Amino acid sequence: MDQYIIKGGNPLVGDVTISGAKNAALGILAASIMTDEDVLIDNLPDVRDINVLLEAIQEIGARVDRIDRHTVRINGKNIHEVAVDDEYIRRIRASYYFIGALLGKYKSAQVPLPGGCNIGSRPIDQHLKGFRALGAEVVIERGAVKAHAIDLVASHIYLDVVSVGATINIMMAAALAEGQTILENAAKEPHVVDVANFLNSMGANIKGAGTDTIRIRGVHCLHGTEYSIIPDQIEAGTFMCAAAATRGDVMVKNVIPKHLEAISAKLIEMGCEVIEFDDEVRVVGKPMQRHTDIKTLPYPGFPTDMQPQMTVALALAQGTSMVTESIFENRFKYVDELARMGGQIKVEGNVAVIDGVKGFTGAQVNAPDLRAGAALVIAGLAADGYTVVDEIGYIQRGYECFEEKLQALGAMIKKVDSDREIQKFKMKVS
């Protein structure tokens, strides 16, 4: 089983280039099968979730050509199957995007209920409500969603809760429905905008993405396109928090600073220096960082996917901080792991009260999910001594070349798969 071994105490210094956005890429890849023509997508992150989705696309009959590590050509002309079933697909959350894509193009879809990280209740009822409003019959049978329609017809849909997945899914299906669909209380996240821009580059007619009302005028068919995915907001934020926690100085390159404003604002409140450039953000950690309060909210609020990484930085700041998690109720499972490293955090309901400590000490910890795993790595980098992070498969789902990028910033971290390798690492760096 792969693990990370980390010797902490080195400030991260240097440049890091951010990969394409995983969450945008998942929606875009699913949407790429909605045309019979070639679709070329670049700036694709090379992470497990993406590779699983590409396998599933191939499985249903589309042609998938990996041109290089970050570029893929997809042609969905020969899709012969609207039932997606693949042992891998159950493990990723984004499998549900196939429902919107297949329902839009083929008026029929059968997709396993989604998996992904266990961070709390993530119902897909808003997705199903949207599909039904467009005229589809939807049932859940034997662990799969089955959707079928004779014709999709535009509708006025109001989402009861802001959902990124439902917004993207309904947008895909409505792109090929007859008439104009109005989607209200839509999610405004950057990756929603990216999927809308991608669909528009294929000939869809979508207006208002990035606001809470999206208007989708259905078109007869979609055509091929070439498209480059936006940089990953969460990967960028993770490296920004790592710079703060290790008191380093990191230039985070290939980013859209606008997408990072909520994260930048909190780091500035803590006393870090954050300098924005056109497509770069520099974060300089300070020896004395202060407490602040955070509440996770839908975009443009503070992202729930950045909560664990920011909590680690706050656990090493002076004073008492409060973090309120308003999106996912299970998001604090990593707090027990941080306690093993000396973190002083009490969780009551959806609020964590953090008493800042002077430093962490290395320990053996378990990654409970993707973002919490990245947060524990940051804690290990800032800690005194050695930290071993188990269950790093979670981290590999969403971060490309994580340890290599950290090593380039001066981190002492290695991926290992045995006690012997851990001992070798310790002898080497001691």
N, C-alpha and C positions, 0 to 999 in steps of 0.2 A: 504493500500500500504506500503510495507516494506521500511524503511529508516535506515540510520545509524546516530546515534547521537555520536558525538565525543567531548571530552574535550581535547584540545591540550596542548602542552607545556612539555610533557614527552619525553625525549630521548628514543628511542627504544634500549633495551639492552637484549642480550641473544642469544639463538640458535633458528633457524627456519628450518624445514625440507621441502624441495620442493617436490611437487607432480609430477606425470608423465606429459609429454608434451601434452597439449590439441590438438595442431595442428598436432602432429604426430599421436596421438590416433585416430583422426577423419579419417585420411587416412588409418590407419591400420585396423580399424573396418570395413570400407567399403571393404577393400581387403580381409578380413577374409571370405567373402561369395563366394570367387572364387575357393573354393575347396568343395568336398563332405564330407571331413573328419573333425574331431574335431580340433578346433583351441583354444588354451588356451592363454589368454592375461593377463598379470599382470602389476602392476604399472599404472593402469588406473586411471586418475583423476576423482573424483566424482563431476562433474560439469554439469550444465544444458545441454549444447550442446552435451555432450557425452550421457547423459541419453535419450535425444530426438533421437539421431541417433540409439541407441540400440532399442528404441521403433519401429523405422521405419524398422530396420532389422527384428524384430519379425513380423511386419505387413506383410512383403512379404513372410513369411513362414519359415524363418530360426528359429532354436531353440536357444534361448539365456538363459543360466543359469548363474545367478549372484552367484558366489561361495562366494565371500565376497565383501566388498565395493570397493575393487580395483582390483578384479579378475573376469574375465568373460570367460565362455566357449561358443563358437558359433559353430553351425553346420548348413551349408547351403544346406544340401542334399535335403531337401524338399521344396526348394524355388519354389513357384508355380506362381510367379507374377513378371514380369519385369517392371511393372508400379508402381512406388513409389508415393503414394499420401497421404499426411498426413498433417493435418493443422499445426502441429508443424514444419514439415520439411522445410516449406517455410521460417521459421524464422531463419534458420541457413545457414550459408554460405556453409558449407561442404557437403550439400546434393548433390552437383554436382559430388562428388566422386563416387556416385552410377553409374553414366553413364559409367565411365571407367571400374568399376568392373563388372557390368552386361553385358556391351558390350563385354568385354574380355571373360567372361564365357558363356554367353547365346546368344551372337551376336545381342542382342536387349536390348533397355532400354528406359524407359519413366520417366522422372524425372522433378518435378517442378523447375522453375527457382529459383536460390538461393536467400535467404534473407541475414540476418546478420546485422552488424552495418552499419549505413549510414556514412561512412567516405570518400566517394568520389566514383568516377566512377570505377567499378570493372567488366569490361566486360569479358565475357567468350569466346570471339572470338578465342583466341589461343587454347582453349580446342577443340572447334569445328573444327578448322583448322587441328589439330592433328588427330582427329577421322576420318575426311574425307580423310586425307592422308593415313590412314590405310585401307581405302576402305569402310567406312561406309557412308550410306546416313543419313544426319542429317537435321532435320527441327525444327523450333520453332513454335508450334501451341498452342493457348489457354493457354499461360503462362507456357508451359512445353517444355522441350527439348526431341525430339523423335529421337532415333538413331537406325539404323538397318543395318546389314551386312550379306551377305551370308557367306563370309569368310573374316577374317581380314588378311591383307597381309602387311609384313614389309615395311617400307618406310624410306626415309631420310627427317627428319623434322627440320626446323630451326624456332625457336620461335622469333617473331618480337620484343617482349618485354619479359624480364625475369619474368616468372610467376611461383610461387610455385605450385598453384593449377593445372595449365596446365601440369607442369612437372610430378606431381604425377599421374594425371589422364591418361596421355598418356602412362606413364610407366606401369600402371596397364593393360590397354587395350593391349599394345604391348607385355606384358609378355606371352600372349596366342595367338599371331599372328604368322603367318608362316614366317620364315626367320629372318634376323637381322635388327632391327630398330636402326637408329642413330638419337639421339635427340641432336641438337646443341643449344647453348645459353640457356642451362638448368639452373634452379635455383639450388643454392648450399647449401641452408639452412639445418641445422641439421635434421629437420623433413623430408626433402626429402631423406636424407641418411637413416634415420630410417625406412621409408616405403620400401625403396629398400632392406635394410637388412632383413626386415620382409618377403618380397616377395621371396627373395633368400632362406630364411629358409624354405619356402614352396616348394622349387624346381625350382624357376624362375632362369633365367641366366641374371643378370643385372650387368654391370661393369661400373665404372666411376662415380657413384653417389657421389656428393660432388665436382665434377669438372664441367666445362661447357659443356662437351660432355659425354652423357650417351649412352652406347651400350646395347641394349636389344635383346638377342636372344630368339625368341619365343620357348616355350616348349608345349608339347601336353596337359599336365594337371598339376595341383598343388596338393600338399598333405598337411595333417595336420601338425601343429607345436605348439611349446610353445614359447612364446616370452615376453620379458619384455621391456616396453616402456622407452625411455630416459627421464631424468628429464626436466622440463619446463624452458627453457631459459628465457622466458619473466616473469614468476612468480619470478624467482631468481633475475632478474634485477630490478623488482618492489621493492622487499625487500632491495636490495642494495641501490636504490635511497631513500627509506624511511629512511634507516640508515643515509644517507648523509643529508637529509632535516631536520631530527630531531636532528642532531648532536649526533647520538647514536653510539652503538658498537654492531654489529650483525654478528653472525657466520651463514652463509647461507649454509646449509648442503644438501647432496645428489644432487650435481650439477656436470657438466662437465666444469671445468674452461675455457677450450679452447673455448667453445660456448659463453663465457661471455667477451671475450677479448675486444671487441669494447666498452662495457659498462664500464669495469674496467679502460680502458685507459682514458676515459673522467672523471671518478671520481678522478683518480690520478691527471689529469690536473687541476681539481678544488681544489686540496690540500687535498683530503681524503687519508686515508691510506687503501690500498687494499692488503691483504696478501692471496696468493693462496696456497692451499694444494691439495692433490690428488683429493678429491671429495668434497671440502669445499672451500668457499671464505669468508674471514672476511673483513668487511668494518667498518672503524672507521671514523666517521664524525669529523670535526675540527671546533672550534668556528668561525674562519675566513676562509670562502671558497671563491675561486675566480671565475671570469667569464671564459667561454670558448665558442668556436663555435662548432656547430654540424650540420652535414648534413646527412639525412637518406638515406641509400643506401641498395641495396640487399646484403645478406650475402656474405662475412664476414664484410661488412660495418655496420654502426650503424643502429639497427633495427627500422623501423617505429613504431612498436608496443611499443617501449620504449620512443618514443619522448615526450608524455605528462608528464610521470613520471620524466624524466630528466629536462624538462622545469620547473617543480615545484621546483626541487632542485636548478636550475640556478636562478630562481626568488628570491631565498633567499641568493644568493652569491653576493660578492662585484663586482661592475662594470657592464659593458654592454655585454651581450652575444647575439649571433645570432643563431637562429635555422632555418635551411632550410629543408623543407619537400619536398622531391623529389618523393615520392611514391603515397600518397593519398592527393588530393587537399582539402578535407573537414576536415582535421585532427586538425584544430585549434578552433573547436567550443567551447572548454572548456575555452578559454582565457577570454571570457566575465564573466564566473563564477569565475575565479581566480581574476578578477578585483574587484568583490564584496568583496573579502577577502583582498584587498589592493595590489594585484599584479600589477606591472607596465609593461605591455606588449603591444606592437603595432604590428599588423599584416598587412603586405603589400604583397598581392599575396600569394606566398608560403614561405614567410620569416617572422619569428617573431623576433622582436627586444626586448630584455628583459633588463630592468634596474633593477638591484638587489635592493630589499628593506630589511630593518632590520628585518621585521617580518610580518606575516599575522595576521588578526583578524578574528575570527569565523564569519560565515554567513550561511544563508540557500542557498544551491547550488543544481544544477540539473546535474546528470551524463548524458552526451549526447551519450556516447558509452562505450564499455567495458574498454578500456585502459585509456580513459579520466576519467572515474569513479574512477578507482584505483588511478589516479593522484590527484583527488580532495580529496580522503580519506587521502593521504599523506599530502596534504596541510592542511587539518583539524588537523592532528596529530601534525603538526609543528606550528599551529596557537595559538594565545592567545584567550582563551574563548571557546565557544561552536560552533560547526559546525554541521549542519544537511545536509546529502547528500540524495537527492531524486532519484528515478528511479534506485535503486540498483540492480534490475533484470539484468541489463546489466553486472554488476560486477560478479554476481553469474553464468553468462554464462561461465566464464573463470578462476575463482579463487576458489579453494576448501577451505572451512572453513576459509575464509579471516579474518573475525573479530576474530575468536578463535586464529588464529596464531598471530595476532597483539596483542591480550590481553596477550598472553603468553610472549610477549616481553615488557610488561608493558604499552601498550596503553590503554587509557580509551575510549573504543568504544563499542557500543551495537547496535544490530539490534532491531528496535522497529517498531510498526505498529499503534501507536496512539499518540496523544498529551499527553495523561495521562502518557504513558510510558516514554516520553521525560522528563516530569516534575519529575517523580520518579527517573530517572537517574540523573537529575541535583541535586535533594535533596541528593541523595546518595553520589555523588562525591564531593559536595561542602564542 
